[in-house]
């Protein structure tokens, strides 16, 4: 007797989609909080639903992974891919990010430690208010630049990783594992408060306002510190990877 599986598989997929549509809306709302106003949340939801359907189609309970966790990565990935294709960030903003990264890297090399914010502002020839405004502007460039790692550091501190392609080959997977090692070391060099903010934002998925309540600062200040932390991470990674290549 032949067992028909296609109809059951389709039913399971449709059930998973219907049960998790709310997840798409939740993820879209969280992402929309980090984006400029010209990005429509309804567009994010539409793309996210496609990611959810793809997740439900590919999901196999035998993997031992809850569908909610399996779907989150694909829904987030679909929305982030769509945002990257928009390329809505102006060139002036990308230039500002390069300038800040260069200032952080130069000061770190000269001082032998992580530079303070007043030192970064001075190196960029900016007043403190102008520097803080620059950090706030840079937050729109950080969408999708980092996301949660599968494993924590030895002391339990959550890590974050660059967005990855689920279809990557064995070589890419090896390179990603090496990148995780460099990223873990870079995170350990961040100032404690910035490391705490990244953990709460990417691992615990708290909003900027919620993080502000925890550490006792306003929401805009949390946004500034997050942007600064990511700038530090970029420059630390470039330095670490550059030295690794030189030794190879």
Protein Blocks (a to p, Z undefined) as FASTA:
>chain_A
ZZdfklmmmmmmmmmmmmmmmmmmmmmmmmmmmpcfklcfklmmmmmmmmmmmmmmmpcf
klopafklmmmmmmmmmmmmmmmmnomacfklmmmmmmmmmmmmmmmmmnopacdfklmm
mmnopafklmmmmmmmmmmmmgokaccdfbdcfkopacddddddfkbcfklmmmmmmmmm
mmmmmmmmpcfklmmmmmmmmmnopafklmmmmnopafklmmmmmmmmmmmmmmmmmmmm
mmmmmmZZ
